[in-house]
Each structure stands twice: as C-alpha cells, then as structure tokens.
Amino acid sequence: MPDELSWDSVLAWRVERQGLAQRAGSADWLGVVRRICGLHAQVLSCAELTLWARVDGLERETIARALWDDPARTLVKTWAMRGTLHLLASDELGLWVGAQAALKPRYELASWRKAFGMSSAEAVAVLDAIRTALDGPPLTRDELGDAVAALLGDARLGDAVRGSFGTMPKLAALRGDVCFAPASGQRVRFTRPDRWLGPWEPVAPPRAALAAVLRRYLAVYGPATREDFARWFGIRSAAEAGRALKGLDDEVAAVTIEGADAGWMLRADVAAAGAARPRGTVSLLPGFDQYVVAAPRGDSPVLAAEHKARVYRPQGWLSPVLLADGRIEAVWRHERKGRGLSLAIEPLAPISGAVRAGAEAEAARLAAYLGADELDVSWA
C-alpha cells in the first residue's frame, strides 16, 4: 500500500528542503544552488532573488562575481532543464549534460525538422561547426553565425545560429559545447565550457546521469508523478520519465496525499515528509522561482485552479509570489524609485494578519538587500 501523507506535511517538507524554512548562511550559497538544482536564469535578477530568498547575508555581487570575475568560476550560465537558461554549479555541469544525453535529440523529430527547415544531418553539421568555431575566443551570436557559415560553406546554416530564440546554440549547450561568456557591451557572447571552466566530462552512462538528476529532483520537489518530472526536466514522453522512475526500483516509494495518488518520493524521505509540520514560513519569491516552476500545476492546496493564470502566465512567464507555508497566497511586484523601494502585493484570497506581517518583514529584508533607504508596501 502507498504511504499516506497530508498536504500540510508535504508542503512543510518541501519548504524545508528548498531552504525557505531556515535560510542558509552566506558562506553556503553555492550549496543552495546545488540543492535546488540550479537557478532559473531566464531573467538574471530573478535568479539573484531566488538565491536571496534562501540565503541570509547574501551580497548583491555574489552571482556576478561567481559567473564572470572569480578565477574559480564556481557558476556557469547555460541552457539546461526544459531548454531554459540556468545558473549551475560549474563542477556539476557534467551531471546535467550527461543526463541530457539520455534523451532523443530534438533535431531527430519530424516536427522539429519541419519547424526549422533543416534535416537532422544539417543540424548535426551545424552543432559540430559551433563546437569548432568556439575553439578560440568567445563569440557573439552574429560572429558565431558567420563562423559556422564559413566552416560549412552555407549562409543559410549560419543564419540558423543567429535565430532570436538561440535554437542552435541551445542545442549545442545541451551537448555540452556552449556556455555563456562575459557580454561585449549589450551583446551576448558564447564560449565552450572546456575553454571557460577547464577540463570536464559528462557523467556517463547517460542513464546513470538521468537517474542521479531524478534523485536530486525528488529530494527537494517530491512527491512527483512521471508527468511532473517530464515537465520539469523537459522529457517529451511521460513514459520515458516513467522508465527513469522505474529504474530507481526500491529507492522510491509510492505515496498518496489525503487519499489521492501523488506519485513517488525517495523512500528515505517518506518518514521526514510525514513528520514535517508548518512553521509559519512566509517568503517573497521572485519570478521564475524554482519552487513555483516545480509546484503542482493542477488544482491543489498550493494554488487553486482559478488563480493559475495569475501565476503561470502566457509564453512561459512565472509571476513573483508570496508563499505562506508552501501555499501561494499572493502575487507581487517591486520597483526602485531613486533610493526607495515600492512593493505592491495582490492577495489571491483574504490572508491572515500573520502572513501580512511576515510579508512586510520580508519586504524590509528585500529593501536592505537592494540597498533601498525607504520602503513602501501597498496591498491591493
């Protein structure tokens, strides 16, 4: 029989595992990045606030230094899960790239070939040319396109690299051949991970890397169904995600939440999840926060279906949210005005005085982090 859990305990456990119930000290910021499986970096300022929400005493320059200035280069910016931009611990790049190798390449899909007007052979040729072109100084997107066109003798294939959505550099990144270098003014530049970070290798075999990623995911975002994991990692087939879950065998246990099937957890975590209790934790989470990315998308105590469109917006945009004991209670936005900071919080339903007080305390903490001398919090 599946283990039975309550929503209160599961959400309390998730909040604990994701470093929201008890924030880490500033010396352990990289450990937080590892634990929550990287920082979603579609908007870099959101990635910074994802870390701020989980780390006390974080300096505003921490991420920028780790990406571009620190000789150790402890963070790397690249495309990863779901083909979205992430900041990853550099010494774990091999894990994420190795896991991607377990999936069928997108360019082998007829729908992809039709959408991009390329054959699989042409796509492979472009990816190989990108790797060759980056065996030197970092290149802007246009410079990379020019280099690929010259290597292949085909301007059309060079144009494929320049596409505004970064499709070909993204696919090259998933192979481990592209990461970001410091920008040149406003122009993004790419380099190769081995030239930027030094020698590294993808974790092999790919199935073992995917299993390791699945363990990481379940350890902070479980319980999860095969559909949940497929959506989070970017696996096109739920059946494929199910095979990865089955491959963990006795390491995972089926659980239910208040009588409804909830999927799987690491067996070693079931007792802790069952014993967890809400602590009155209130957090201001930025857009694209990892908690929101991995939260249940259906009607649940995390977020009622009627409010889903307020949080999960068109074209993949995720709103900043006010989280109270794992439940999304409001959306919010902030704006710098000179030396001041203005926050507008819009509750999705009536909220308690304790949650309101917790949110205002978090707003004060945010103002201090951003260096604002004045704070104005408004409630819609």
N, C-alpha and C positions, 0 to 999 in steps of 0.2 A: 504494500500500500504506500502511496506517496506521503511524504511528510506534510503535515498541515501547519500553515503559518498564518499570521494575521497581517493585515496591511500596516497597522501601527508598527509592528516589529520589523517588517521588511523595510519600510521606509526609514525607520530609525537606523537600521543596519547599513543601508545604502548611504545615508548621510554621514555615518561614522566612517565607512570605508572610503568615501570620497573626500575625507579631510575637512568636512564642513562643521561637524560637531565639536571637534577640537583641532584648531589650526596648528600647523607645523611652525616651528621657528624658522627664522630667515636662513639659517645655515642648511636647512633641509629642503630648500625649494626644489632642487633637482629631483629629490626623492618623490616629491609630489607629482612632478611631471611624469616620472616613470609610473607611479601608482595609478594615475588616472588615464594612462595610455596616450600621453602626449597632450598638447594644447591645440585645439582647433584654431587655425590661424587665417581663416578667410579675411578677417579684419584683425590686424595685429594688435590694436588697442584692446580688443575683446580678449585676445589670448593673454594679455598682460593682466586684465582684471579677473580672468579665470584663475590665474595664479594668486592674485591678491586676495581673492575670496577664501583661499585655503592656507595662506601664509601670513603670519604676524611679522611686522617689521620689515616687510619687503621693500627694497629700494626700487624706485621707478626705472632706473637704468639697468636693472639686473638682466632682463631678457636681451636688450640691445647689446650689452657687453658680451653676454654668453654667445650670441649669434655672430657678432662681427669683430669684436675687439680682443676677447680673451684668447691668448695663444692656444689654450687647451681646446677651444671651440666645443664647449660642452653641449650646445644645442645646434641642431641643423634644421633648416626650413626646407620642406619638400612636400610633394604630393604623396598622400598615404591612403588611409582608410576612405572608402567611398570616392576615391579620386579627388579628395579635398585637401586643401593646404593644411599642414600641421607643423608644429614645432616638436621635434623628438629629441630625446637624449641621444647624442651622437653615437655613443658606444652601443646603442641598441638598434641602430639603423639596419644592421644585418638581419635582425629578427623580423622587422616589418617588411623588408624587401623579400626575405626568404618566404614569408607567408603569402605574399602576392604571387609568387611563382607557382603556388598550388592551384591557382585559378586559371581558367582558359583565357588567353589574351583577347581583349575586346576586338582587335582587328580580325579575328577569325570568325566573327559573327557577320552574317549576311547583312543584317540591319546596319551595322557599323560601316561596312564597305559601301553600302548604298548611300548612307548619310554623308560620308566624307569623300565619295568619289575616288576611292583608292582600292587597289587589290591588296590582299594580305602580303604578297611579295613586295609590293611597293612600300607598304607600311614598315615591314622589316628592314628594307633598304634605308628608309628614312631614319629609323631608330639607330641602325648601325652607323649611319653617317653622322648623326648627332653625337654619338659616343666619340667618333674620330675627331669631329670638329672641336670638341671640348678638351682635347688633349693639348691644352695650352692655356692662355689667359682666359678669364671669364668673358662671355659674350652677351650682348643684348639680344633681344628676340630677333631684331632685324639682322644683326650680324650673324646670328646662328642660322637664320634662313638663307642668307647669302652663301654661307659656308656649305650648307647642305646642297644648295643648288649647284654650286661649283663642283662638289665632290661627285654628284650624281649626274651632272650634265643635263639637268631638267629644272627649269624655273618653276614649273607647277609644283614640284615636290618641295622646293624651297618655300613657296608660298604657304604650303601646308603647315610649316613650322611657325609662320607668323600669325596664324589664326588667333583671334582675340581671346578665345577660350583656352588657349595653351594646350590644345589636344595632344599634339605630338610630343612636346616637352613633358607633358604629364605622363604619357605612356612610357617615355624614356625614364622618368623618375621612378615609376613603379618597377622598372627593371633594375634600378639602382645606378643609372647612368647620368642622372641630373639632380642637382640641388641648387639652392639659391646662393648667390654671392652678393657682396655689398652692391647696392644700386649705384648707377652712374647718374647723378642728379636725380631726375624723376624716372629714369629708365631702369627697369628690372634687368638684372644680369644673371646668367646661369653659369654654373661650373660643374665639374664632375666630382662626386664625393671623394674619390681616392685622391684627387688633387687638392681638395679643400680640407679634408679630415686626416688624410694619410691612409695607409693600408687598412682594408677591412674586407670582410667576406660575408655574403648572405648565409644565414643559418640554413643548413641542409640536413636531411632532405626537406623539400618544401612542406610535406605533410606534417612533419615534426614541428616546423616553424608555425604552421597554422594552428596546430594543437596547443602550442605554447601561448599564442595570441589568444586563443579561446579561453585558456585558463586565466590569463590576465583579465580578460573581459568579464568572465563570470565572478571573479574575485571582488569586483567593485560594482558591477552593473546587474548581477543576477538578482532573482531568478530570471531566466530568459528562455524564450522558445527558439526554435530553429529560425523562424521568421525574424525575430528580434536580432539575432546575431547576423543573419544575412543582410539585413538593412544596415546595421551598424558598420560592418566591415566592407560592404559593397559586393556581396556574393549574389549573383543574378538568380541562382536557384536555391529555394529553401531546402530542397532535397540534398543539395551539396552541403549546405550548412548542417543539415541533419546527420550526414555521414561524419562530419567532423565531431559533432556531439557524441555520436555512437562510438567513435574511435577512442573517446576518453574512458569508456567502459565503466568500471566501478568507481572511478574518480568522481563521477557525477551522480546526483540523486534527483529523482522527480519530486516536485513539491506542488502543493496546492495552496492558494491564498483564499481563506474564508470560503472553502468549498469549491473554488474554481481552479481548473488546471492553470498553472503559472509557468510551466516549463521546467528548467533544470538549474541546479546550483552545484557548486563543488561540494561534495559530501562533507568535507572537513569544515564547511562554513554553516551547515544547516543549524547546528545547535546554537551557534552565536547569533544567527539571524532570528531564531526563535526566542532567544533571551533578551534581545535588544529592546529598549524602551525609549520613547520620545523624551528629549531633554529640553524642549522649548527652543530649539535651534532656529534662528532666523538669519537668512542670508540674502544679500543682494547679488544675484548672479548676472553677468553680462550677456549680451547677445552671443549665441553660438556656444554657450557653456556646455561642457561635456555632460553634466547631469541632465540637461534638457535634451541634448542630442540622443541620449540613450534611454530616456524615460519612456514608459508605455505611451503609445500614440492613440490607443482606444480609450473609451470611457472608463475611467478608473479614479480612485481617490487622489491620484497625483494631479489630474486635470480633467475636469468634466468635459464631455464631448462638445457641449455648447460653447466652450471657451477656446477650443482648439485653434480656431482661426486667428485668435488674438496672439497666440504664441508661435505657432508653426505657420509662417506667412508665405505668400507666393514666392516662387523662384528660390526656394531653399533658405530664406532668411528666418532666423530664430530670434524672437524678442528677448530683451533682458527681463528677468522675472524676479519677483520676491518669493522666496521659498521659506515655508514655515514647517519644520519637522517633515521635510520631504514633499510637502504639498505646495503646488504653485498657487499662490494667493493673489498675485497682482502682477501687472507689467509696469515697467518704469523706464524713464529716460533721464539723461542728465545733460547739462550744458554749462560750459565755462563762460563766465561773464566777468572779464577783467580778472581781478583777484578772487572773485566769488565763484561758488558752485551752486547751480539750481537743479533740484531733483523734483520731478513730477511723478507721483505714484498713482496708478489707476487700479484699485482693487477690482477683482473679478466678481466678488461677492462680499457681503459685510465681513469685516475682520475684527478680531478682538483687540482690546487695548494693549495686551501684552505683545501681540505681533506688531502693532503700530509702534510701540516703544522700542522693540527690537530693531525694526526697520530704521527708525530715526537714529539709533545708536550706530547702525551700520553706515548710514549716510554720513555721520560725523567721522567715522573711521575712513570712509572714502575721501572726504574732503581733505583730511590730513595727508592721505597718500598722494593726492593730486596737488598738494601744496596750496589749497584754497584757504584764504583767511576768513571768508564769510560763507555761510551755508543757508540756503533757503529750500525747505522741503514743503511741497504742496501735495495735497491729497484730492484727487478728482472725485 
